[in-house]
Every structure is written in structure tokens, then in C-alpha cells.
Amino acid sequence: MPTANSEIISLTQKTMERDQEFVEFVVKALVDNPDAVKTNRTIDERGVLITLDVDAKDMGMIIGREGATAKAIRTLLRVVGAKNNARVNLKINEPEGSARGERRETKKSIDDVVNDINV
């Protein structure tokens, strides 16, 4: 038979995990490959940290133009956390083989750009 304390702890866990469920719901609605969405929830002295992993092809959808989508998700996540008296942060892991890493490799130095200018 469950005790009052165990029921309170169970209810608190369910309430606190709403932040993770919220992230999964929003992200799965945005991406083309929802089965690849993975979240991990950790708690430390600074609050709750939700770590997000998505398919490399879906990173652009999650980050958005100039980071607008990621910023919006983080803002809404903080509202969900505040409602539950918790400080919640979101970390988005960059997947292996993402386009962002490829773009970094193709950047030219200023000397190469200057040399490419035909006058």
C-alpha cells in the first residue's frame, strides 16, 4: 500500500517531467524524423537541464533562422519550468555529420578571398 510520501514524490516527478514531455512534443512536431528525437533530463544545483539529440538533417528545423526557433523553444520551456517552480535549460547537441560542421570546413581565409578577386 503506497504511503502519502510516495504518492507526493510520484506526483512531483510527474509534474517535473512535464518539461521534458513538452520539449519532445514540440520538437517531434517540427522535425522530419521524430523517431530520432531523444531527450535526457538531469537535475543539479543550477536547476533542470534537458539535453536534446535530433537527426543531423533536422538540426536546421530545430535551430531555425538565426536561432529563432531554438530561442522560442527555450523561452517556452522556461515558462513551463516557472509554472513548476523550477529553472529549466535546454542544451541542443550537435549531431555527427551535421551540415554546420561541413560549412565550417568550406570557409575561406581572408587571404584566399582577396586572392580570388579579379580586378
N, C-alpha and C positions, 0 to 999 in steps of 0.2 A: 504494500500500500504506500503510495507516494506521500511524502511529508510536505508541509506548507513551504519549507525552504526549497525543496527540489522543484516544486511547481513554480515558485518565483524565479529560480535560476533558469528553468526551461523557458518561461515566458520572456525573461530578459534576453536570453540567447536568440530566441525567435525575433524579438523586436530589433536587436542589434544587427542581425544578419539581413535585415531589410535593405541595408545599404549595398551589400554585395548582390542581392537579388535585383535591385534597381539597376546597377551597372550592367549586369548580364542582360537584363531585359532590353535596355536602351541600345547596347552595343549589338546584340543579336538582330535587332530591328534594322540597324544601319548597314551591316556587312553582307557580302555575297556568300560567305562561308560561315554560317552561325555555329556549325559543329566544331569549328576550330577555336571558338571563344573559350578562354579559360580564365578564371579569376581565383585569386588567393587572398584571404583576409587574415591579417595579423594585427595584434594589439600590443602596444608598448606604452611607455610613459608619455609619449607625444600624441597618442591617440590611435586611431584605426588607420591602417594602410591597406588599401586594396590594390593588388598588382594585377594588371591586365595583360593577357597574351592573345594576339589575334594572328590570323594568316597574313603572311607578308603582303599579299595582293590587296588586303583590306586596310592596310595602315593609312592610306590616304583618306579613306572614308571616316576613320576614327579621328584623325588629326584635323582634317578639314583645311580650308584655305586659311593660311597664316595662323593655324592652330585654333581657329574659332570653334570648331566642333568639340575638340578636347576641352577647351576652356568652358564651354557651356555645360558639358557633362560634369566637370569638376564643380562648377557653381551649383548645379542642381544637387549633386552629391553632398555638398556641404549643407544644403538646406535639409536634406534627409537626415544627415547626421545631427544637425542642430535640433531637429524635432525630437531626436532621441538622446539629447544631451551628450553628444559625442563629437569629437573633432575627427573628421574623415578626410583622408587624402587619397588621390589616385595616382598610381605610377603606371605608365604605359611602357611595357618592354618593347624594344625594337627587335623584331624577329630576324633570324638569319636570312640573308638574301633579300633584304628589303630594298626597294628602289632608292631609298635615301642613301644607303651605303654606296650604291653604284654611282649616284650622281657625284658624290664626293671624289671618287676616283677619276672622273672625267673633267674636273675643274682644271683650268689652265692657270699658270702663274701669270703675273702681270707682264713679265718679260716675254712670255710666249704670245700674249695678246698683242703687245706692242710690235713684235716681230711679224705678226700676221697682217698688220695694217699695210695696205698697199697705197702708197701716195703717188 
